[in-house]
Amino acid sequence: MPRHTFRLKVGAPVMLLRNLATHKGLANGTRLIVEALRDRVVQAKIVTGAAEYVGTSVLIPRISLSTNDAGLPVKFVRRQLPLRLAFAVSINKLQGQTYDKVGVYLPRPVFSHG
């Protein structure tokens, strides 16, 4: 489950967490830039993904997400946006992508040879 609260602003980079419409370029891991915030949807522009969809403006609705934890006696369901702020990229999502500039944040030494 994604975070239950986060602050979105116009111009923020976000990543899609679910396959909404793969035939329209809305697949898991697609990067978007927020263009407008509406009551029940977020309007965003596709930045990465299939070349024919880059630059396309799309609407991202709230969807029902539920827990699959067998240890809980109750199934929790909540409606929320399937988005995550995308200031950082995991190594698994990074494979196969090309970037002009990349920053690495290392708060403590990671190399043993200096």
C-alpha distances in whole Angstrom, upper triangle without the diagonal:
4,7,8,11,13,17,18,21,23,24,21,19,16,14,13,9,11,14,16,20,21,24,24,22,19,17,14,15,17,18,19,21,21,24,24,22,22,21,19,19,19,22,21,24,23,24,23,23,26,29,30,27,27,28,27,26,23,21,17,16,13,12,11,7,8,7,10,11,15,16,15,17,15,13,10,10,10,11,10,11,9,11,11,14,16,19,18,18,17,20,18,18,21,23,26,25,28,28,31,30,28,27,27,26,27,27,30,32,31,34,36,39,39
4,6,9,10,13,14,18,20,20,17,16,12,11,11,8,11,14,16,19,20,24,23,21,17,16,13,13,16,16,17,18,18,21,21,19,20,19,17,17,16,19,19,21,20,21,21,21,24,27,28,25,25,25,25,23,21,19,15,15,12,12,12,9,11,11,13,15,18,19,18,21,19,16,13,12,11,11,9,9,7,8,7,10,13,15,15,15,15,19,18,16,19,22,24,23,26,26,29,27,25,25,24,23,25,25,28,30,29,33,35,38,38
4,5,7,11,12,16,19,20,16,16,13,13,13,11,14,18,19,22,23,27,25,24,20,19,16,16,18,17,18,19,18,21,20,18,19,19,17,17,17,20,19,22,22,23,23,24,27,30,31,27,27,27,26,24,22,20,17,16,14,14,14,11,13,13,16,16,20,20,19,22,19,17,14,13,11,12,9,10,10,9,8,10,13,15,15,17,17,20,20,19,21,24,27,26,28,27,30,28,25,24,24,23,24,24,27,30,29,33,35,38,37
4,7,10,13,16,19,21,18,18,15,15,15,14,16,19,19,23,25,28,26,25,21,21,19,19,20,20,19,20,18,21,20,17,18,17,15,16,16,20,20,23,23,24,25,26,29,32,32,29,28,28,27,25,22,20,16,15,12,13,12,11,12,13,16,17,21,20,18,21,18,16,13,12,9,10,8,9,10,11,10,12,16,18,19,20,20,24,24,22,25,28,30,29,31,30,33,31,29,28,27,26,28,27,30,33,33,36,39,42,41
4,7,10,13,16,18,15,16,14,15,15,15,17,21,21,24,26,29,27,26,22,22,20,19,20,19,18,18,16,19,18,15,16,15,15,15,15,18,19,22,23,24,25,26,29,31,32,28,28,27,26,24,22,20,16,16,13,15,15,14,16,17,20,21,24,24,22,24,22,20,16,15,12,12,9,10,12,11,10,11,15,16,18,20,21,24,25,23,25,28,30,29,30,29,31,30,28,26,26,25,27,26,29,32,32,36,39,41,40
4,6,10,13,15,12,13,11,13,14,14,17,21,20,23,25,28,26,24,21,21,19,18,18,17,16,15,14,17,16,13,15,15,15,15,13,16,16,19,20,21,22,24,27,29,30,26,25,25,24,22,20,18,16,16,14,16,17,16,18,19,22,23,27,27,25,28,25,23,19,18,15,14,11,10,12,10,8,8,12,13,15,17,19,23,23,21,23,26,28,26,28,26,28,26,24,23,24,22,25,24,27,31,31,34,37,40,38
4,7,10,12,9,12,11,14,15,16,19,22,22,24,26,29,26,24,21,22,21,19,19,17,15,14,12,14,13,11,14,14,15,14,12,15,15,18,19,20,22,24,27,29,30,26,24,23,23,21,20,18,16,16,15,18,19,19,22,23,26,27,31,31,29,31,28,26,23,21,18,16,13,12,14,11,10,9,12,13,16,18,21,24,25,23,24,28,29,27,28,26,27,26,24,23,24,23,25,25,28,32,32,35,38,41,39
4,7,9,7,9,9,12,14,15,18,20,20,22,24,26,23,22,19,20,19,18,17,14,12,10,8,10,10,8,11,13,13,12,9,11,11,14,16,17,19,21,25,26,26,23,21,20,20,17,16,15,13,14,14,17,19,19,22,24,27,28,32,32,31,33,30,28,24,22,19,16,13,11,13,10,9,8,11,12,16,18,20,24,24,22,23,26,28,25,26,24,25,24,23,23,24,23,26,26,30,33,33,36,39,41,40
4,6,6,9,10,14,16,18,21,23,22,24,25,27,24,22,20,22,21,20,18,15,12,10,7,9,8,8,11,14,15,13,10,11,11,14,16,16,19,22,25,26,26,23,21,19,19,16,16,15,15,16,17,20,22,23,26,27,31,32,36,36,34,37,34,31,28,26,22,20,16,14,16,13,12,10,13,13,17,19,22,26,26,23,24,28,28,25,26,24,25,23,23,23,24,24,27,27,31,34,34,37,41,42,41
4,6,9,11,14,16,19,21,23,21,23,24,26,22,21,19,21,21,20,17,14,11,8,5,5,6,7,11,14,15,13,10,9,9,11,14,14,18,20,23,23,24,20,18,16,16,13,14,14,14,16,17,21,24,24,28,30,33,34,38,39,37,39,36,34,30,28,24,21,18,15,17,14,14,12,14,14,18,20,23,26,27,24,24,28,28,25,25,23,23,23,23,23,25,25,29,29,33,36,36,39,42,44,42
4,6,9,13,15,18,21,22,21,22,23,25,21,20,18,20,20,18,16,12,9,6,5,6,8,10,14,17,18,15,12,11,9,10,12,12,15,18,21,21,22,18,16,14,15,13,14,15,15,18,19,22,25,25,29,30,33,35,39,39,38,40,38,35,32,29,26,23,20,17,17,14,14,11,12,12,16,18,21,24,25,21,21,25,25,22,21,19,20,19,19,20,22,23,26,27,31,33,33,36,39,41,39
4,6,10,13,16,18,20,20,22,22,24,21,19,17,19,18,15,14,10,8,6,6,8,10,11,15,17,18,15,11,12,10,11,12,12,14,17,21,21,22,19,16,15,16,14,15,15,14,17,18,20,23,23,26,27,30,31,35,36,35,37,35,32,29,27,23,21,17,14,15,11,10,7,8,9,12,15,18,21,22,19,19,22,23,20,20,18,19,18,18,18,20,20,24,24,28,30,30,33,37,38,37
4,7,10,13,16,18,18,19,20,22,19,16,15,16,15,12,11,7,6,5,7,10,12,13,17,19,19,16,12,12,9,10,10,9,11,14,17,18,20,17,14,14,15,14,14,15,14,17,18,20,22,22,25,26,28,30,34,35,34,36,34,31,28,26,23,21,18,14,14,10,9,6,5,7,10,11,15,18,18,15,15,19,19,16,17,15,17,16,15,16,18,18,22,23,27,29,28,31,35,36,35
4,7,9,12,14,15,17,17,20,17,15,12,13,12,9,8,6,5,6,7,11,13,13,16,18,17,14,11,11,9,10,10,10,11,13,17,18,19,16,14,14,15,14,13,13,11,14,15,16,19,18,21,22,25,26,30,31,30,33,31,28,25,23,20,18,14,11,10,6,5,4,5,8,10,11,14,17,17,13,15,18,19,16,18,16,19,18,17,18,19,20,23,24,27,29,29,31,35,37,36
4,6,9,11,12,14,14,17,15,13,10,10,8,6,6,5,6,9,10,14,16,16,18,20,18,15,12,13,11,11,10,10,10,11,15,17,18,15,14,15,15,15,13,14,11,14,14,15,18,16,19,20,22,24,28,29,29,31,29,26,23,21,19,17,14,11,8,6,5,6,5,9,10,9,11,14,14,10,12,15,16,14,16,16,19,19,17,18,19,20,23,24,27,29,28,31,34,36,35
4,6,8,9,11,12,15,13,11,7,7,6,5,5,6,8,11,12,15,16,16,17,19,16,13,12,13,11,12,10,11,11,11,14,17,18,14,14,15,15,14,12,12,9,11,12,12,15,14,17,18,20,22,26,28,27,29,27,24,21,19,17,15,12,9,6,5,7,9,9,13,13,12,14,16,15,12,14,17,17,16,19,19,22,22,21,22,23,23,26,28,30,32,31,33,37,39,38
4,7,9,12,12,16,15,13,10,8,5,6,8,10,11,14,15,18,19,18,19,20,17,15,14,16,14,16,14,15,14,14,16,20,20,17,18,19,18,18,15,14,11,12,12,11,13,11,14,15,16,19,22,24,23,26,24,20,18,16,15,14,11,9,5,6,7,10,11,14,14,13,13,16,14,12,15,17,18,17,20,21,24,24,22,23,23,24,26,27,30,32,30,33,36,38,38
4,6,9,10,13,13,12,8,6,5,8,9,12,13,16,17,20,20,19,20,20,17,15,15,16,15,16,15,16,15,14,16,19,20,17,18,20,18,18,15,14,11,11,11,10,11,10,13,15,16,19,22,24,23,25,23,20,18,16,15,13,12,10,6,8,11,14,14,18,18,16,16,18,16,14,17,18,19,19,22,23,27,27,25,26,27,27,30,31,34,35,33,36,39,41,41
4,6,6,10,10,9,6,4,5,9,9,12,14,17,18,20,21,21,21,22,18,16,16,17,15,16,14,16,14,12,14,17,17,15,16,18,17,17,14,14,11,12,13,11,13,13,15,17,18,21,24,27,26,28,26,22,21,18,18,16,15,12,9,11,14,17,17,20,20,18,18,20,17,15,18,19,19,19,22,23,27,28,26,28,29,30,32,34,36,38,36,38,41,43,43
4,6,9,9,9,6,6,8,11,11,13,13,17,17,18,19,18,18,19,16,13,13,14,14,15,13,16,15,14,15,18,17,14,16,17,15,14,11,10,8,9,11,9,12,13,16,18,20,23,26,28,27,29,26,22,21,18,17,14,13,11,9,11,14,17,18,22,22,20,21,23,20,18,21,22,22,21,24,25,28,29,28,30,31,32,34,36,39,40,39,41,44,46,46
4,5,5,7,5,7,10,12,11,14,14,17,18,19,20,20,20,21,18,15,15,15,14,15,13,16,15,13,13,16,14,12,14,16,13,13,10,11,10,11,14,13,16,16,19,22,23,26,29,32,31,32,30,26,25,22,21,18,17,15,13,14,17,20,20,23,24,22,23,24,22,19,22,22,21,21,24,25,28,30,29,31,32,34,36,38,41,42,40,43,46,48,48
4,5,5,5,5,9,11,10,13,14,18,19,21,22,22,23,24,21,18,18,17,16,15,13,15,13,10,10,13,12,11,13,16,14,15,12,14,13,15,17,16,18,19,21,23,24,27,30,33,32,34,31,28,27,24,23,21,20,17,14,16,18,20,20,23,23,21,22,23,20,17,19,20,18,18,21,23,26,28,28,30,31,33,35,38,40,41,39,41,44,46,46
4,6,7,9,12,15,13,16,16,19,21,21,23,24,24,25,22,19,19,18,17,16,13,16,15,12,10,13,11,10,13,15,13,14,12,14,14,16,19,18,21,22,24,27,27,31,33,36,35,37,34,31,30,27,26,23,22,20,17,19,21,23,23,26,26,24,25,26,23,20,22,22,21,20,23,25,28,30,30,32,34,36,38,41,43,44,42,44,47,49,49
4,6,8,12,14,11,14,13,16,17,18,19,20,21,22,20,17,16,14,13,12,10,13,13,10,9,11,9,7,10,12,9,10,9,11,12,14,17,17,20,21,25,27,28,31,34,37,36,37,35,31,30,26,25,22,21,18,16,17,19,21,20,24,24,23,24,25,23,20,22,22,21,20,22,23,26,28,28,30,32,34,37,39,42,43,41,43,47,48,48
4,6,9,10,8,10,11,14,16,17,19,20,21,23,21,17,16,14,12,11,8,10,9,7,6,9,8,6,8,11,9,11,9,12,12,15,17,17,21,21,24,26,27,30,33,36,35,37,34,31,29,26,25,22,20,17,15,15,17,19,17,21,21,19,21,22,20,16,18,19,17,16,18,20,23,24,24,27,29,30,33,36,38,40,38,40,43,45,44
4,7,9,6,9,10,13,14,16,17,18,19,20,18,14,13,13,11,11,8,11,10,8,9,12,12,9,11,12,11,11,9,10,9,12,14,14,17,17,20,23,24,27,30,32,31,33,31,27,25,23,21,18,16,13,11,11,14,16,15,19,19,18,19,21,19,15,17,19,18,17,19,20,23,25,24,26,28,29,32,34,37,38,36,39,42,44,44
4,6,6,9,11,15,16,19,20,20,21,23,20,17,16,16,14,14,11,12,10,8,10,13,14,11,13,15,14,14,12,13,12,14,15,14,17,16,19,21,21,24,27,30,29,32,29,26,24,22,21,19,17,14,11,12,14,16,15,18,18,16,17,18,15,13,15,16,15,15,18,20,23,24,23,25,26,28,30,33,35,36,34,36,40,41,41
4,6,9,11,15,17,19,21,21,22,23,20,18,16,17,15,15,12,13,11,10,12,16,17,14,15,17,16,17,15,15,13,15,15,14,16,15,17,18,19,22,25,27,27,29,27,24,22,20,19,18,16,13,10,10,11,14,13,16,16,13,13,15,13,10,13,14,15,14,18,19,22,23,22,23,24,25,27,29,32,33,31,33,37,39,39
4,6,9,13,15,18,20,20,22,24,21,18,17,17,14,14,11,11,9,8,12,15,16,14,14,16,16,17,15,16,14,16,17,16,19,17,20,20,21,23,27,29,28,31,29,26,24,22,21,20,17,14,11,10,10,11,10,13,12,10,11,12,10,7,10,12,12,11,15,15,19,19,18,19,20,22,24,26,29,30,28,30,34,36,35
4,7,10,13,15,18,18,20,22,20,17,15,14,11,10,7,8,6,6,9,12,13,11,10,12,12,13,12,13,12,15,16,17,19,19,22,23,24,26,30,32,31,34,32,28,26,24,22,20,17,14,11,10,11,12,10,13,13,12,13,15,13,10,11,13,13,11,14,15,18,19,18,20,21,23,26,28,31,32,30,33,36,38,37
4,7,10,13,15,17,19,21,20,16,14,13,10,9,6,6,5,7,11,13,14,11,10,11,12,12,12,13,12,16,17,18,21,20,23,25,26,28,32,33,33,35,33,30,28,25,23,21,18,14,12,10,10,9,7,10,11,10,13,15,14,11,12,14,14,12,13,13,16,16,16,17,19,21,24,26,29,30,29,31,35,37,36
4,6,9,12,13,16,18,17,14,10,9,6,5,5,5,7,10,12,14,14,11,9,9,10,9,9,11,10,14,16,17,21,20,24,26,27,30,33,35,34,36,34,30,28,25,23,20,17,13,12,9,10,10,9,11,13,13,16,19,18,14,15,18,18,15,16,15,18,18,18,19,21,23,26,28,31,33,32,34,38,39,38
4,6,9,11,14,18,17,14,10,9,5,5,7,7,10,13,16,16,17,13,11,10,11,9,10,11,12,15,17,19,22,23,26,28,30,32,36,37,36,38,36,32,30,27,24,21,18,14,14,11,11,10,10,11,14,15,18,21,21,17,18,21,21,17,18,16,18,18,18,19,22,23,26,28,31,33,33,35,39,40,39
4,6,8,11,14,14,11,7,6,4,7,9,10,13,16,18,19,19,16,14,12,12,10,10,10,10,13,15,18,21,21,25,27,30,32,35,37,35,37,34,31,28,25,22,19,16,13,13,11,11,10,11,13,16,17,21,23,24,20,21,24,24,21,22,20,21,21,21,22,24,25,28,29,33,35,35,37,41,43,41
4,7,10,14,14,11,8,5,5,7,10,12,15,18,20,20,19,16,14,11,11,8,9,10,11,14,16,19,23,24,28,30,33,35,38,40,38,40,37,34,31,28,25,21,18,15,16,14,15,14,15,16,20,21,24,27,27,23,24,27,27,23,24,22,23,23,24,25,27,28,32,33,36,39,38,41,44,46,44
4,6,10,11,9,6,5,7,10,13,15,18,20,22,23,22,19,17,15,14,10,10,9,11,13,15,18,22,23,27,29,32,34,38,39,37,39,35,32,29,26,23,19,17,14,16,14,16,15,17,19,22,23,26,29,29,26,27,30,30,27,27,26,27,27,27,28,30,30,34,34,38,40,40,43,47,48,47
4,7,8,7,5,6,9,12,15,17,20,22,24,25,24,21,20,18,16,13,12,10,10,11,12,16,19,20,24,27,30,32,35,36,34,36,32,30,26,23,20,16,14,12,14,13,15,14,17,19,22,24,26,29,29,26,27,30,31,28,29,28,29,29,28,29,31,30,34,34,38,40,40,43,47,49,47
4,6,5,6,7,11,14,17,20,23,24,26,27,26,22,22,20,18,14,12,10,10,10,11,15,18,20,23,26,30,32,35,36,34,35,32,29,25,22,19,15,13,12,15,15,17,17,20,22,25,26,29,32,32,28,30,33,33,31,32,31,32,32,32,32,34,34,37,37,41,44,43,46,50,52,51
4,6,8,11,14,18,20,23,25,26,28,30,29,25,25,23,21,17,15,12,11,10,10,14,16,18,22,25,28,30,33,34,32,33,29,26,23,20,16,13,12,11,15,15,18,19,22,24,27,28,30,34,33,30,32,35,35,33,34,33,35,35,34,34,36,35,38,39,42,45,45,48,51,53,52
4,7,10,13,17,19,22,24,24,26,28,27,23,23,22,20,16,13,10,9,6,6,10,13,15,19,22,25,28,31,32,29,30,27,24,21,17,14,10,9,9,12,13,16,18,21,24,26,27,28,32,31,28,30,33,33,31,33,32,35,34,34,34,35,35,38,38,42,44,44,47,50,53,51
4,7,10,13,15,18,20,21,22,24,23,19,20,18,16,13,10,6,5,4,6,10,13,16,19,22,25,28,31,33,30,32,28,25,22,19,15,12,10,8,11,11,14,16,18,21,23,24,26,29,28,25,27,30,30,28,30,29,31,31,31,31,33,33,36,37,40,42,42,45,48,50,49
4,6,10,12,15,17,18,20,22,21,17,17,16,14,10,8,6,5,7,9,12,16,17,21,23,26,29,32,34,32,33,30,27,24,21,17,14,11,8,10,10,12,13,15,18,21,21,24,27,26,23,25,27,27,25,27,26,28,28,27,28,30,30,33,34,37,40,39,42,45,48,46
4,7,10,13,16,17,19,19,18,15,14,12,10,7,6,5,6,9,12,15,19,20,24,27,29,32,35,37,35,37,33,30,27,24,21,17,15,12,13,12,14,15,16,19,21,22,25,27,27,23,24,27,27,24,25,24,26,27,27,28,30,30,34,35,38,41,40,43,46,48,47
4,7,9,12,14,16,16,16,12,11,9,8,6,5,6,7,11,14,16,20,21,24,27,29,32,35,37,35,37,34,31,28,25,22,19,16,12,13,11,13,13,13,16,18,19,22,24,24,20,21,24,23,21,22,21,22,23,23,25,27,28,31,32,36,38,37,40,43,45,44
4,6,9,11,13,13,13,9,8,6,5,4,6,9,10,14,17,19,23,23,27,29,31,34,37,39,38,40,37,34,31,28,25,22,19,16,15,13,15,14,14,16,18,18,21,24,23,19,20,22,21,18,19,18,20,21,22,23,26,27,31,33,36,38,37,39,43,44,43
4,6,8,9,10,10,7,5,5,6,7,7,10,11,15,18,19,22,23,26,28,30,32,36,38,37,39,37,33,31,28,26,23,20,16,15,13,14,14,13,15,17,16,19,21,20,16,17,19,18,15,16,16,18,19,20,22,24,26,30,32,35,36,35,37,41,42,41
4,7,9,9,11,8,5,6,8,10,11,14,14,18,20,22,25,25,28,30,31,34,37,39,38,41,38,35,33,30,28,25,22,18,17,14,15,14,12,13,15,14,17,19,18,15,14,17,15,12,13,12,14,16,16,19,21,23,27,29,32,33,32,34,38,39,38
4,7,8,10,8,6,9,10,12,13,16,16,19,21,22,25,24,27,29,30,32,35,37,37,40,38,34,32,30,28,26,23,19,17,15,15,15,12,14,14,13,15,16,15,12,12,13,12,9,10,11,13,15,16,18,20,23,26,29,31,32,31,32,36,37,37
4,6,9,7,7,10,11,13,13,16,16,19,21,21,24,24,27,28,29,31,34,37,36,39,37,33,32,29,28,25,23,19,17,15,16,17,14,17,17,15,16,17,15,12,12,13,11,9,11,13,16,18,18,21,23,25,28,31,33,34,32,34,37,39,38
4,6,6,7,10,11,14,14,17,17,21,23,23,26,26,29,30,31,34,36,39,39,41,39,35,34,31,30,28,25,22,19,19,20,20,18,21,21,18,20,20,18,15,15,15,13,12,13,15,18,21,21,24,26,29,32,34,37,37,35,37,40,41,41
4,5,5,9,10,14,15,18,19,23,26,26,29,29,32,34,34,37,40,43,42,45,42,39,37,35,33,30,28,24,22,21,22,22,20,22,22,20,22,22,21,17,17,17,14,13,13,15,17,20,21,25,27,30,33,36,38,39,37,38,42,42,42
4,6,8,9,12,13,17,19,22,25,25,29,29,32,34,35,38,41,43,43,45,43,39,37,35,33,30,28,24,22,22,23,24,22,24,25,23,25,25,24,20,20,20,18,16,17,19,21,23,25,28,30,33,36,39,41,42,40,42,45,46,46
4,6,5,9,10,13,15,18,21,22,25,26,29,31,32,35,38,41,40,42,40,36,34,31,29,27,24,21,19,18,20,20,19,21,22,21,23,24,22,19,19,20,18,16,17,18,20,23,24,26,29,31,34,37,40,41,39,41,44,45,45
4,6,9,11,14,15,19,22,23,27,27,30,32,33,36,39,41,41,43,41,37,35,32,30,27,24,21,19,18,19,19,17,19,20,19,21,22,21,18,18,19,17,14,15,15,17,19,21,23,26,28,32,34,37,38,36,38,42,43,42
4,6,9,13,15,19,22,24,27,28,31,33,35,38,41,43,42,44,42,38,36,33,30,27,24,21,20,18,19,19,17,19,21,20,23,25,24,20,20,22,20,17,17,17,18,20,22,24,27,29,33,35,38,39,38,40,44,45,44
4,6,10,13,16,19,21,25,26,29,32,33,36,40,42,41,43,40,36,34,31,28,25,23,19,18,17,19,19,18,21,23,22,25,26,25,21,22,23,22,19,20,20,22,23,25,27,30,31,35,37,40,42,40,42,46,47,46
4,7,10,13,17,19,23,24,28,30,32,35,39,41,39,41,38,34,32,29,26,23,20,17,17,16,18,18,18,20,22,22,25,27,26,22,23,25,24,21,22,22,24,25,26,28,30,32,35,37,40,42,41,43,47,48,47
4,7,10,13,15,19,21,24,27,29,32,35,37,36,37,34,31,28,25,23,19,17,14,14,13,16,17,17,20,22,22,24,27,25,22,23,25,24,22,23,23,25,26,27,29,31,32,35,37,40,42,41,43,47,48,48
4,6,10,12,16,18,22,25,27,30,33,35,33,35,32,28,26,22,19,16,14,11,12,12,15,16,18,21,23,23,25,28,26,23,25,27,26,24,26,26,28,29,29,30,32,33,36,37,40,42,41,44,48,49,49
4,7,9,13,14,18,21,23,26,30,31,30,31,28,25,22,19,16,13,10,7,8,9,12,14,16,19,21,21,22,25,24,21,23,25,25,23,25,25,28,28,28,29,30,31,34,35,38,40,39,42,45,47,47
4,6,10,12,16,19,22,25,28,30,28,29,25,22,19,16,13,10,8,6,8,10,14,16,18,21,23,23,25,28,26,23,26,28,28,27,29,29,31,31,31,32,33,33,36,37,40,42,41,44,47,50,49
4,7,9,13,16,19,22,25,26,24,25,22,19,16,12,10,6,5,4,7,9,13,16,18,21,23,23,24,27,26,23,26,28,29,28,30,30,33,32,31,32,33,32,35,36,39,41,40,43,46,49,48
4,6,10,13,16,19,22,24,22,23,19,16,14,10,8,5,6,6,7,11,14,17,19,23,24,23,24,27,25,23,26,28,29,28,31,31,34,34,32,33,33,33,36,36,39,41,40,43,46,49,48
4,7,10,13,16,19,21,18,19,16,12,10,6,6,4,7,9,9,13,16,19,21,25,25,25,25,28,26,24,27,29,30,30,33,33,36,36,34,35,35,34,36,37,39,42,41,44,46,49,49
4,7,10,13,16,17,16,17,14,10,8,6,6,6,7,9,9,12,14,18,20,23,23,23,22,25,23,22,25,27,29,28,31,32,35,35,32,33,32,32,34,34,36,39,37,41,43,46,46
4,7,9,12,14,12,13,10,7,5,4,6,9,10,13,12,15,17,20,22,26,25,25,24,26,24,23,27,29,31,31,34,34,38,37,35,35,34,33,35,35,37,39,38,41,43,47,47
4,6,9,10,9,11,9,6,6,7,9,12,13,15,14,17,18,21,23,26,25,24,23,25,23,23,27,28,30,31,34,35,38,37,34,34,33,32,33,33,35,37,36,39,41,44,45
4,6,9,9,11,10,7,9,10,13,15,16,18,16,19,20,23,25,28,26,25,23,25,23,23,27,28,30,31,34,35,39,38,35,35,34,33,34,35,36,38,36,39,41,44,45
4,5,6,9,9,8,9,12,15,18,19,21,19,21,21,25,26,29,27,26,24,26,24,25,28,29,32,33,36,37,40,39,36,36,34,33,34,34,35,37,35,38,40,43,44
4,6,8,9,9,11,14,17,21,22,24,22,25,25,28,30,32,31,30,27,29,27,28,31,32,35,36,39,40,44,43,40,39,37,37,37,37,38,40,38,41,42,46,46
4,7,9,10,12,15,18,22,23,25,24,26,26,29,31,33,31,31,28,30,28,29,33,34,37,38,41,41,45,43,40,40,38,36,36,36,37,39,37,40,41,45,46
4,5,7,9,13,15,19,21,23,23,25,25,28,30,32,31,31,29,31,30,30,34,35,38,38,41,42,45,44,41,40,38,37,37,37,38,40,39,42,43,47,47
4,7,10,13,16,20,22,25,25,27,28,31,33,36,35,34,32,35,33,33,37,38,41,41,45,45,48,47,44,43,42,40,41,40,42,44,42,46,47,51,51
4,6,10,13,16,19,22,22,25,26,29,31,34,33,33,32,34,32,32,36,37,40,40,43,43,47,46,43,42,41,40,40,40,41,44,43,46,48,51,52
4,7,10,13,16,19,19,22,23,26,28,31,31,30,29,32,29,29,33,34,36,37,40,40,44,43,40,40,39,38,39,39,40,43,41,45,47,50,50
4,7,10,13,16,16,19,20,23,26,29,28,28,27,30,28,28,31,33,35,35,38,38,42,41,38,38,37,36,37,37,38,41,40,43,45,49,49
4,7,10,13,13,16,18,22,24,27,27,27,27,30,28,27,30,32,34,34,37,37,40,39,37,37,36,35,37,37,39,42,40,44,46,49,49
4,6,10,11,14,16,19,22,25,26,26,26,29,27,26,29,31,33,32,35,35,38,37,35,35,35,34,36,35,38,41,40,43,46,49,48
4,7,9,12,15,18,21,24,25,25,25,29,27,25,28,31,32,31,34,33,36,36,34,34,34,33,36,36,38,41,40,44,46,49,49
4,6,9,11,14,17,20,21,22,22,26,25,22,25,28,29,28,30,30,33,32,30,30,31,30,32,33,35,38,37,41,44,46,46
4,5,9,11,14,17,19,19,20,24,22,20,23,25,26,25,27,27,29,29,27,28,28,28,31,31,34,37,36,39,42,45,44
4,7,11,12,16,17,17,17,20,19,16,19,22,23,22,24,24,27,27,25,26,26,26,29,30,33,35,34,37,40,42,42
4,7,9,12,14,14,15,18,18,15,17,20,21,20,22,21,24,24,22,22,23,23,26,27,30,32,31,34,37,40,39
4,6,9,10,11,12,16,16,13,16,19,20,19,21,20,22,21,19,19,20,20,22,23,26,28,28,31,34,36,35
4,6,8,10,12,16,17,14,15,19,20,18,20,18,20,19,17,17,17,17,20,21,24,27,26,29,33,35,34
4,5,7,10,13,14,11,12,15,17,15,16,14,17,15,14,14,15,15,18,20,23,25,24,27,30,32,31
4,7,10,13,15,13,13,16,18,15,16,14,15,13,11,11,12,12,15,17,20,22,22,25,28,30,28
4,7,10,12,10,10,14,16,14,15,13,15,13,10,9,10,10,13,15,18,20,19,22,25,27,26
4,7,8,6,6,10,12,11,12,11,14,13,10,10,10,12,14,17,19,20,19,21,25,27,26
4,5,5,6,9,12,12,14,14,17,16,12,13,12,13,14,17,19,20,18,20,23,25,25
4,6,5,7,10,11,13,13,16,15,12,13,12,13,15,18,19,19,17,18,22,23,24
4,5,6,9,10,13,15,18,18,15,16,15,17,18,21,22,23,20,22,25,27,27
4,6,8,8,11,13,16,16,14,15,15,17,19,22,24,24,22,24,27,29,29
4,6,6,8,9,13,13,11,13,13,16,18,21,22,23,20,22,25,27,27
4,6,9,11,14,15,13,16,16,18,20,23,25,24,22,23,26,27,28
4,7,10,14,15,14,17,18,21,23,26,28,27,25,26,29,30,30
4,7,10,12,12,15,16,19,22,25,27,27,25,26,29,30,30
4,7,9,10,13,15,19,21,25,27,27,25,25,29,29,29
4,6,7,10,13,16,19,23,25,25,23,24,28,28,28
4,7,10,14,17,20,23,25,25,24,25,29,29,27
4,7,10,13,16,19,22,22,21,22,26,26,24
4,7,10,13,16,19,19,18,19,23,23,22
4,7,10,13,15,16,16,17,21,22,20
4,6,10,12,12,12,14,17,19,17
4,6,9,11,11,14,17,19,17
4,6,7,7,10,14,15,14
4,7,9,12,15,17,15
4,6,9,11,14,12
4,6,8,10,8
4,7,9,9
4,6,6
4,6
4
